[in-house]
Amino acid sequence: MYLWQPMNPIRLLLLAVFSGVLLAFSWPEIGFVPLIFIAWIPLLFIEDYLRHAPVKMAALKLYGLSYLTFLIWNVGSTWWVKNASFEGALLAFLANSAIMAGVFTAAFQIKRRLPSNRSWIYFPVLWIGFEYIHHSWELSWPWLTLGNSMANMPELIQWYEFTGILGGSIWILLMNILVYNSFRRKISHPETPILLGLRFPLFVLLIPSLLSILQYISYEEKVDAKANVAIVQPNIDPYGIKFNNATFDAQLDAFFQLANTVTDSTTDWLFGPETALVGSLDEEHLSEYPRVLKIQQFLDRHPKLNILIGAETHQFYLLGDEKSITARQTRDPEVYYDAFNTALFFKGNEIGIYHKSKLVPGVEQMPFPWLFKHIESLAIDLGGTTGTLGRQDERTVFHGHNDSQIVAPAICYESVYGDFIQNYIRGGANFIAIITNDGWWGDTPGYKQHLAYARLRAIESRRDVIRSANTGVSAVINQRGDVLERRAYWTPSAIAATINLNNHLTIYSITGDILGLSALILSIWLILYSWLIQPIIRKFRKKETTA
């Protein structure tokens, strides 16, 4: 017998709103993170009610109500995106909420088609599969991956070195389902003490937390080598000054003024932020640019120094050259070019190049360029090069003068992707450098959340992380995910620090998002079985019975 009394639409709406608010206010820098362990319960209540009560068009109603929940979550936790582009943010909120609601409703439909005592598992499987896809496809937006919510609580998630953030997502969903089921049992058996009903959820909450705390307390930094690093935070206004070509030389001069305050004969690495070298540079003639010559002159005074700095670059394709799908035509119909968001690596006279590969949808790439390339002029203009940028297929790591020092050069948005970063680690990187420009969002939770997610990368790979941010927050993070040093937002400053280099691979560095891939495979099977295979089996059995 179903437990819940008939409910009017207003109550269902309030439950949907409540779940959305709880999700938004459980996000880092927004509210109280532990709320994430109960935030799904009102939405699970709606799903349970619509699945059992005699309600017409239940799936459509669930889609609409869950869409409201996810829209509140998206807007409430990432509203700051609108500071870069209101239209782009609105489109992202609406599209992401629609996809999330589709996943939740699909799980609802599978439960109806495959009723079972174990049907509670369908939703977590589909959701983790969705999170896995959302890290990989052209509309990728991993910011709201559930496991990210724990980023500022490293004491509780040291086990991310085994599972990555998707392990955190599983933990969070499991806790919500267990607490909800305990609540249902309390309704049907009111004589049961509440703590007795919650004993299993408390076990699932406390055991991973306590084990993580013990691991956090006992963890010893792995030190295969050390490196002295200098990190510059130039603090150039991205809206007013940064992309004004009259300021390009002055910006580099200001960068080196700050660099001089933290660089000496013992410094191994100097880091500058994303697009610190503005004004697109032709990659075939890098050494000829006056700004690049200034960098070389600085290196002449510091012969053991390695420099990693962000730049805008381009590459031409002449008639007969094989060009990429992102190549654009110049005024000459026979000449094409790719524009890149680039990390340039300087070691002596050597210049290494890494092209940003995880591009921001709607800003740095038009999703599915093979289909939408003809409308890439609609991409959001944030200054500098717009439209779909070029990218590279493989991760590049850079070896310093001291060959034991190997850096993973992650550019801005790339640092949000755990499995992506492990490709650098498997390539030999023993520390991570994130170069970014977080000034687009203003003084909002956006840049703070971006910093918090870098702590996850440190735990997953057990690598020290350094961040060079244009307008904040530049920081140094250790292998436990602790922020050791940081610089204030909207302040020109620099950091000098010594970091530990670790050559050992974690389980997650080896396996990557195997949990997500497994969930995706199971999701595909559940969908195929419930919509295609099971109806065929039932039809066949019905014929046998009739015969």
C-alpha positions as CSV (number, residue, x, y, z in Angstrom):
1,M,0.0,0.0,0.0
2,Y,1.3,3.5,-0.9
3,L,2.2,5.6,2.1
4,W,1.5,9.1,1.0
5,Q,-1.8,10.9,0.9
6,P,-2.9,12.6,-2.3
7,M,-1.0,15.9,-2.8
8,N,-2.0,19.0,-4.5
9,P,0.2,20.7,-7.2
10,I,1.3,23.5,-4.8
11,R,2.8,21.0,-2.3
12,L,4.6,19.3,-5.1
13,L,6.0,22.6,-6.4
14,L,7.2,23.5,-2.9
15,L,9.0,20.2,-2.6
16,A,10.7,20.8,-5.9
17,V,11.7,24.3,-4.9
18,F,13.0,23.0,-1.5
19,S,15.2,20.4,-3.1
20,G,16.6,23.0,-5.5
21,V,17.4,25.4,-2.7
22,L,19.1,22.7,-0.6
23,L,21.2,21.7,-3.6
24,A,22.2,25.3,-4.3
25,F,23.0,26.0,-0.7
26,S,25.1,22.9,-0.3
27,W,27.6,24.1,-2.9
28,P,31.1,25.4,-2.0
29,E,31.3,29.1,-1.2
30,I,27.5,29.3,-1.3
31,G,26.2,27.7,1.8
32,F,26.5,24.7,4.1
33,V,28.1,21.7,2.3
34,P,26.6,18.8,4.5
35,L,23.2,19.8,3.2
36,I,24.2,17.8,0.0
37,F,23.5,14.6,2.0
38,I,19.8,15.4,2.3
39,A,19.2,17.8,-0.6
40,W,17.7,15.2,-3.0
41,I,15.1,13.9,-0.5
42,P,12.2,16.3,-1.4
43,L,12.8,15.4,-5.1
44,L,12.9,11.7,-4.2
45,F,9.6,12.1,-2.4
46,I,8.0,13.6,-5.5
47,E,9.3,10.8,-7.7
48,D,8.1,8.2,-5.2
49,Y,4.6,9.8,-5.0
50,L,4.2,10.1,-8.8
51,R,5.3,6.6,-9.4
52,H,2.8,5.1,-7.0
53,A,-0.2,7.5,-6.9
54,P,-2.8,7.4,-9.6
55,V,-1.6,10.5,-11.4
56,K,-2.1,11.2,-15.1
57,M,1.0,12.1,-17.2
58,A,3.2,11.3,-14.2
59,A,6.4,11.3,-16.2
60,L,5.7,14.7,-17.8
61,K,4.8,16.1,-14.4
62,L,8.0,14.7,-12.9
63,Y,10.1,16.2,-15.7
64,G,8.6,19.6,-15.1
65,L,9.0,19.5,-11.3
66,S,12.5,18.2,-11.5
67,Y,13.4,20.8,-14.1
68,L,12.4,23.4,-11.6
69,T,14.6,21.8,-9.0
70,F,17.6,21.7,-11.3
71,L,17.1,25.2,-12.6
72,I,17.2,26.5,-9.0
73,W,20.3,24.5,-8.4
74,N,22.0,25.7,-11.5
75,V,21.1,29.4,-11.0
76,G,21.7,29.3,-7.3
77,S,25.2,27.8,-7.4
78,T,26.6,29.3,-10.7
79,W,24.7,32.5,-11.1
80,W,28.0,34.4,-11.4
81,V,28.4,33.0,-15.0
82,K,26.0,35.8,-16.0
83,N,28.8,38.4,-15.3
84,A,30.6,37.1,-18.4
85,S,27.5,36.8,-20.5
86,F,23.9,37.0,-19.4
87,E,22.6,35.4,-22.6
88,G,25.2,32.6,-22.5
89,A,24.5,32.0,-18.8
90,L,20.7,31.8,-19.4
91,L,21.2,29.3,-22.2
92,A,23.5,27.2,-20.0
93,F,21.1,27.2,-17.1
94,L,18.1,26.2,-19.2
95,A,20.0,23.5,-21.2
96,N,21.8,21.9,-18.3
97,S,18.6,21.8,-16.2
98,A,16.8,20.2,-19.2
99,I,19.4,17.5,-19.4
100,M,19.4,16.8,-15.7
101,A,15.6,16.6,-15.6
102,G,15.8,14.1,-18.5
103,V,18.2,11.9,-16.6
104,F,16.0,11.9,-13.5
105,T,12.8,11.2,-15.5
106,A,14.5,8.4,-17.4
107,A,15.4,6.7,-14.1
108,F,11.7,7.1,-13.1
109,Q,10.5,5.5,-16.3
110,I,12.9,2.5,-15.9
111,K,11.6,2.0,-12.3
112,R,8.1,1.8,-13.7
113,R,9.1,-0.7,-16.4
114,L,11.4,-2.8,-14.2
115,P,9.8,-2.8,-10.7
116,S,12.0,-4.5,-8.2
117,N,13.1,-4.2,-4.6
118,R,16.4,-3.1,-6.0
119,S,15.0,-0.4,-8.3
120,W,16.5,2.3,-6.1
121,I,19.8,1.7,-7.8
122,Y,18.6,2.8,-11.2
123,F,18.8,6.5,-10.5
124,P,22.4,6.5,-9.1
125,V,23.6,4.4,-12.0
126,L,22.0,6.7,-14.6
127,W,23.2,9.9,-12.8
128,I,26.8,8.7,-12.5
129,G,26.7,7.7,-16.2
130,F,25.4,11.2,-17.0
131,E,28.1,12.8,-15.0
132,Y,30.7,10.7,-16.9
133,I,29.3,11.9,-20.2
134,H,29.1,15.5,-19.0
135,H,32.9,15.4,-18.6
136,S,33.4,14.2,-22.2
137,W,31.0,15.5,-24.8
138,E,30.8,18.8,-26.6
139,L,28.3,20.3,-24.2
140,S,30.5,19.5,-21.3
141,W,29.7,21.3,-18.0
142,P,31.2,19.4,-15.1
143,W,31.0,22.2,-12.6
144,L,28.0,20.7,-10.7
145,T,29.3,17.2,-10.5
146,L,28.1,16.1,-7.1
147,G,31.5,15.0,-5.9
148,N,32.8,18.6,-6.4
149,S,30.6,19.8,-3.5
150,M,33.1,18.3,-1.0
151,A,36.1,20.3,-2.4
152,N,36.6,22.5,0.7
153,M,36.4,19.5,3.0
154,P,39.6,17.6,2.1
155,E,39.7,15.9,5.5
156,L,36.6,13.9,4.5
157,I,37.6,12.9,0.9
158,Q,41.2,11.6,1.0
159,W,39.8,8.5,-0.6
160,Y,39.3,10.4,-3.9
161,E,42.8,9.2,-4.7
162,F,41.1,5.8,-5.3
163,T,37.8,6.9,-6.9
164,G,38.0,10.4,-8.1
165,I,35.1,12.8,-7.7
166,L,32.6,10.3,-9.1
167,G,33.2,8.2,-5.9
168,G,32.0,11.3,-4.0
169,S,28.9,11.5,-6.2
170,I,28.0,7.9,-5.5
171,W,28.5,8.5,-1.7
172,I,26.2,11.5,-1.8
173,L,23.4,9.9,-3.8
174,L,23.6,6.7,-1.7
175,M,23.3,8.8,1.5
176,N,20.2,10.6,0.2
177,I,18.5,7.4,-0.9
178,L,19.3,5.7,2.4
179,V,18.0,8.6,4.5
180,Y,14.9,8.8,2.4
181,N,14.2,5.1,2.7
182,S,14.7,5.3,6.5
183,F,12.1,8.1,6.5
184,R,9.6,6.0,4.5
185,R,10.1,3.1,7.0
186,K,9.5,5.5,9.9
187,I,6.2,6.5,8.3
188,S,5.0,2.9,7.8
189,H,6.3,1.8,11.2
190,P,6.0,4.7,13.6
191,E,7.0,2.6,16.6
192,T,10.5,2.2,15.2
193,P,13.0,4.5,17.0
194,I,14.4,7.1,14.6
195,L,18.0,6.4,15.4
196,L,17.5,2.7,14.8
197,G,16.1,3.5,11.3
198,L,19.1,5.8,10.6
199,R,21.8,3.4,11.8
200,F,22.8,2.2,8.3
201,P,22.8,5.8,6.7
202,L,25.0,6.9,9.7
203,F,27.3,4.0,9.1
204,V,27.7,4.9,5.4
205,L,28.3,8.5,6.3
206,L,30.7,8.0,9.2
207,I,32.9,5.1,8.0
208,P,34.3,6.8,4.9
209,S,34.6,10.1,6.8
210,L,36.5,8.6,9.7
211,L,38.8,6.6,7.5
212,S,39.5,9.7,5.5
213,I,40.3,11.7,8.6
214,L,42.7,9.1,9.7
215,Q,44.3,9.1,6.3
216,Y,44.5,12.9,6.3
217,I,46.2,13.0,9.7
218,S,48.7,10.2,8.9
219,Y,49.5,11.2,5.3
220,E,53.1,12.0,4.7
221,E,54.0,14.1,1.6
222,K,55.8,12.0,-1.0
223,V,59.0,13.7,-2.0
224,D,60.9,12.3,-5.0
225,A,62.3,15.8,-5.6
226,K,61.7,19.4,-4.8
227,A,61.3,22.6,-6.9
228,N,61.4,26.3,-6.0
229,V,58.6,28.1,-7.8
230,A,57.6,31.7,-8.3
231,I,54.0,32.5,-9.2
232,V,52.8,35.9,-10.5
233,Q,49.3,37.3,-10.2
234,P,49.4,40.5,-12.5
235,N,45.8,41.6,-11.8
236,I,44.9,43.0,-15.2
237,D,41.3,43.9,-15.7
238,P,40.0,41.5,-18.4
239,Y,37.2,43.8,-19.4
240,G,39.0,47.2,-19.5
241,I,42.7,46.8,-20.1
242,K,43.8,43.3,-20.8
243,F,42.8,43.0,-24.5
244,N,43.6,46.6,-25.4
245,N,46.6,46.3,-27.7
246,A,48.0,49.7,-26.5
247,T,48.7,48.0,-23.1
248,F,50.4,44.7,-24.3
249,D,54.0,45.8,-23.6
250,A,53.1,47.5,-20.3
251,Q,51.3,44.3,-19.1
252,L,54.5,42.3,-19.7
253,D,56.6,44.9,-18.0
254,A,54.3,44.8,-14.9
255,F,54.5,41.0,-15.0
256,F,58.3,41.1,-14.8
257,Q,58.3,43.7,-12.1
258,L,56.3,41.3,-9.9
259,A,58.5,38.4,-11.0
260,N,61.6,40.2,-9.9
261,T,60.3,40.3,-6.3
262,V,60.1,36.5,-6.0
263,T,62.8,35.2,-8.4
264,D,66.4,34.7,-7.6
265,S,69.3,32.3,-8.5
266,T,67.6,29.4,-6.7
267,T,64.2,29.7,-8.5
268,D,63.5,26.7,-10.8
269,W,60.1,27.8,-12.2
270,L,58.3,31.0,-13.0
271,F,54.6,30.9,-13.8
272,G,52.3,33.5,-15.4
273,P,48.6,33.2,-15.9
274,E,46.4,32.4,-18.9
275,T,46.8,34.8,-21.8
276,A,49.5,36.8,-20.0
277,L,50.9,37.3,-23.5
278,V,48.0,38.9,-25.3
279,G,47.8,39.8,-29.0
280,S,47.9,36.6,-31.0
281,L,51.4,35.3,-31.9
282,D,52.3,33.3,-35.0
283,E,53.7,30.0,-33.7
284,E,56.1,29.7,-36.7
285,H,57.8,33.0,-35.7
286,L,57.5,33.1,-31.9
287,S,61.2,34.1,-31.4
288,E,60.8,37.2,-33.5
289,Y,58.2,38.9,-31.3
290,P,59.5,41.7,-29.1
291,R,57.5,40.4,-26.1
292,V,59.0,37.0,-26.5
293,L,62.5,38.5,-26.8
294,K,61.8,40.2,-23.4
295,I,61.2,36.8,-21.9
296,Q,64.4,35.5,-23.4
297,Q,66.3,38.4,-22.0
298,F,64.9,37.7,-18.5
299,L,66.0,34.0,-19.0
300,D,69.5,35.2,-19.9
301,R,69.7,36.7,-16.4
302,H,68.3,33.5,-14.8
303,P,69.9,30.7,-16.8
304,K,68.5,27.8,-14.7
305,L,64.9,29.2,-14.8
306,N,62.0,27.6,-16.6
307,I,59.0,29.8,-17.5
308,L,55.4,28.7,-18.2
309,I,53.1,31.5,-19.3
310,G,49.8,31.8,-21.0
311,A,49.4,33.3,-24.5
312,E,47.2,33.7,-27.5
313,T,48.7,32.0,-30.6
314,H,47.7,31.0,-34.1
315,Q,48.9,28.7,-36.8
316,F,48.4,29.1,-40.6
317,Y,47.4,26.5,-43.1
318,L,48.5,27.2,-46.7
319,L,47.1,25.7,-49.9
320,G,47.7,22.0,-49.8
321,D,48.2,21.8,-46.0
322,E,46.0,19.4,-44.1
323,K,43.8,21.7,-41.9
324,S,41.7,21.0,-38.8
325,I,37.9,21.1,-38.6
326,T,38.3,24.3,-36.5
327,A,40.4,26.1,-39.0
328,R,39.0,29.5,-40.1
329,Q,39.4,31.2,-43.5
330,T,41.4,34.4,-43.8
331,R,40.7,37.1,-46.3
332,D,42.8,35.0,-48.7
333,P,40.5,32.1,-49.7
334,E,43.5,29.8,-50.0
335,V,44.8,30.5,-46.5
336,Y,43.3,29.2,-43.2
337,Y,44.3,29.4,-39.6
338,D,43.6,28.0,-36.2
339,A,43.6,30.2,-33.1
340,F,44.7,28.7,-29.8
341,N,44.6,29.4,-26.0
342,T,48.1,28.4,-25.3
343,A,50.7,27.7,-22.6
344,L,54.2,28.6,-23.7
345,F,57.1,26.9,-22.0
346,F,60.6,28.6,-22.1
347,K,63.8,26.7,-21.2
348,G,66.9,28.4,-22.5
349,N,66.3,28.9,-26.2
350,E,63.7,26.2,-26.4
351,I,60.0,27.1,-26.7
352,G,57.4,24.4,-26.0
353,I,53.8,24.7,-26.9
354,Y,50.6,23.3,-25.3
355,H,47.2,24.1,-26.7
356,K,44.2,24.2,-24.3
357,S,42.0,21.2,-25.2
358,K,39.0,21.4,-22.8
359,L,37.3,24.5,-24.2
360,V,34.5,26.4,-22.7
361,P,31.3,25.7,-24.7
362,G,29.8,28.8,-26.2
363,V,32.9,30.9,-25.5
364,E,35.9,29.0,-26.9
365,Q,34.1,26.5,-29.0
366,M,30.8,26.1,-30.8
367,P,29.6,22.6,-29.8
368,F,29.7,20.0,-32.6
369,P,31.7,22.2,-35.0
370,W,31.1,19.8,-37.9
371,L,27.4,20.8,-37.6
372,F,27.4,24.3,-36.3
373,K,30.7,25.8,-37.7
374,H,28.7,28.1,-40.0
375,I,27.2,29.9,-36.9
376,E,30.4,30.2,-34.8
377,S,30.1,34.0,-35.0
378,L,27.5,33.7,-32.3
379,A,30.1,32.5,-29.8
380,I,30.3,34.8,-26.7
381,D,32.9,37.5,-26.9
382,L,35.0,37.8,-23.7
383,G,37.8,39.8,-25.3
384,G,40.7,38.4,-27.3
385,T,40.1,35.6,-29.9
386,T,36.5,34.4,-30.2
387,G,34.8,31.6,-32.0
388,T,35.9,27.9,-31.9
389,L,39.5,27.6,-31.0
390,G,41.9,24.8,-32.1
391,R,43.0,22.2,-29.6
392,Q,45.3,19.2,-29.4
393,D,44.5,15.5,-28.9
394,E,47.3,14.5,-26.5
395,R,48.4,16.0,-23.2
396,T,51.9,17.7,-23.2
397,V,54.2,17.7,-20.1
398,F,57.3,19.9,-19.9
399,H,60.6,18.8,-18.4
400,G,62.6,21.5,-16.6
401,H,66.3,22.1,-16.7
402,N,66.4,19.6,-13.9
403,D,64.9,16.6,-15.6
404,S,63.3,15.4,-12.4
405,Q,60.9,18.4,-12.5
406,I,58.0,17.7,-14.8
407,V,55.0,19.9,-15.0
408,A,51.4,19.3,-16.1
409,P,50.3,22.6,-17.8
410,A,46.5,22.9,-17.2
411,I,44.8,25.9,-18.6
412,C,41.8,27.3,-16.7
413,Y,38.7,25.2,-17.3
414,E,40.8,22.1,-17.9
415,S,41.5,21.9,-14.1
416,V,37.8,21.0,-13.4
417,Y,38.3,17.6,-15.2
418,G,39.8,15.0,-12.9
419,D,40.2,12.2,-15.5
420,F,41.6,14.6,-18.0
421,I,44.3,15.8,-15.6
422,Q,45.3,12.2,-15.0
423,N,46.5,12.0,-18.6
424,Y,49.2,14.5,-17.7
425,I,50.1,12.4,-14.6
426,R,50.3,9.2,-16.6
427,G,52.6,11.1,-19.0
428,G,55.1,11.6,-16.2
429,A,54.0,15.0,-14.6
430,N,55.0,15.2,-10.9
431,F,53.3,18.5,-10.2
432,I,50.4,20.4,-11.6
433,A,50.4,24.1,-12.8
434,I,47.1,25.7,-13.4
435,I,47.3,29.0,-15.3
436,T,44.0,30.8,-15.4
437,N,42.1,34.1,-15.7
438,D,39.2,34.1,-13.2
439,G,38.5,37.8,-13.5
440,W,35.6,37.4,-15.9
441,W,33.2,36.5,-13.1
442,G,34.0,39.4,-10.7
443,D,34.2,39.1,-7.0
444,T,31.8,36.2,-6.8
445,P,31.8,32.5,-5.7
446,G,33.0,31.6,-9.2
447,Y,36.7,32.0,-8.8
448,K,36.6,30.6,-5.2
449,Q,34.9,27.4,-6.5
450,H,37.5,27.2,-9.2
451,L,40.3,27.3,-6.5
452,A,38.4,24.7,-4.4
453,Y,38.3,22.3,-7.4
454,A,42.1,22.5,-7.7
455,R,42.2,20.9,-4.2
456,L,40.4,17.8,-5.7
457,R,43.1,17.5,-8.3
458,A,45.8,17.5,-5.7
459,I,44.1,14.7,-3.7
460,E,43.2,12.5,-6.8
461,S,46.8,12.5,-8.1
462,R,48.7,13.3,-4.8
463,R,50.5,16.1,-6.6
464,D,51.3,19.6,-5.4
465,V,49.3,22.1,-7.4
466,I,50.3,25.7,-8.1
467,R,47.8,28.3,-9.5
468,S,48.8,31.4,-11.3
469,A,45.7,33.5,-11.8
470,N,45.4,36.8,-13.5
471,T,43.1,38.3,-10.9
472,G,43.0,35.6,-8.2
473,V,43.3,33.3,-6.6
474,S,46.9,32.4,-7.0
475,A,47.8,29.6,-4.6
476,V,50.0,26.7,-3.6
477,I,48.2,23.4,-2.7
478,N,49.8,20.3,-1.2
479,Q,49.2,16.7,-1.8
480,R,46.5,16.5,0.9
481,G,44.5,19.3,-0.7
482,D,45.5,22.0,1.9
483,V,45.9,25.5,0.5
484,L,49.3,26.5,1.9
485,E,49.5,29.9,0.4
486,R,47.1,32.1,-1.5
487,R,46.9,35.7,-2.7
488,A,43.8,37.9,-2.4
489,Y,41.5,38.6,-5.2
490,W,42.1,41.8,-7.3
491,T,45.5,42.3,-5.9
492,P,48.8,42.4,-7.9
493,S,51.1,40.1,-6.1
494,A,53.5,37.1,-6.3
495,I,54.4,34.0,-4.4
496,A,57.7,32.2,-3.8
497,A,57.4,28.6,-2.5
498,T,59.1,25.2,-2.5
499,I,56.9,22.3,-3.6
500,N,57.3,18.5,-3.4
501,L,57.4,16.4,-6.5
502,N,55.8,13.0,-6.5
503,N,56.4,10.4,-9.2
504,H,54.1,7.7,-7.8
505,L,50.7,7.0,-9.4
506,T,47.5,6.8,-7.3
507,I,44.8,4.2,-8.1
508,Y,42.7,6.9,-9.7
509,S,45.6,8.1,-11.8
510,I,45.8,4.5,-13.2
511,T,42.1,3.8,-13.6
512,G,40.6,7.2,-14.3
513,D,36.9,7.5,-14.2
514,I,36.3,3.7,-14.4
515,L,33.3,4.1,-12.1
516,G,31.7,6.5,-14.5
517,L,32.4,4.3,-17.5
518,S,30.9,1.3,-15.7
519,A,27.8,3.4,-14.8
520,L,27.4,4.5,-18.4
521,I,27.6,0.9,-19.7
522,L,25.0,-0.2,-17.1
523,S,22.8,2.8,-18.0
524,I,22.8,1.9,-21.7
525,W,21.9,-1.7,-20.7
526,L,19.1,-0.6,-18.4
527,I,17.6,1.7,-21.1
528,L,17.9,-0.9,-23.9
529,Y,16.5,-3.7,-21.7
530,S,13.6,-1.7,-20.3
531,W,12.5,-0.1,-23.6
532,L,13.5,-2.7,-26.2
533,I,14.5,-6.1,-24.9
534,Q,11.9,-6.6,-22.1
535,P,8.9,-5.8,-24.4
536,I,10.2,-8.4,-26.9
537,I,10.6,-11.0,-24.1
538,R,7.1,-10.3,-22.8
539,K,5.6,-10.5,-26.3
540,F,7.4,-13.8,-26.9
541,R,6.2,-15.2,-23.5
542,K,2.7,-14.1,-24.2
543,K,2.7,-16.0,-27.5
544,E,4.0,-19.1,-25.8
545,T,1.3,-18.9,-23.1
546,T,-1.4,-18.4,-25.8
547,A,-0.1,-21.4,-27.8
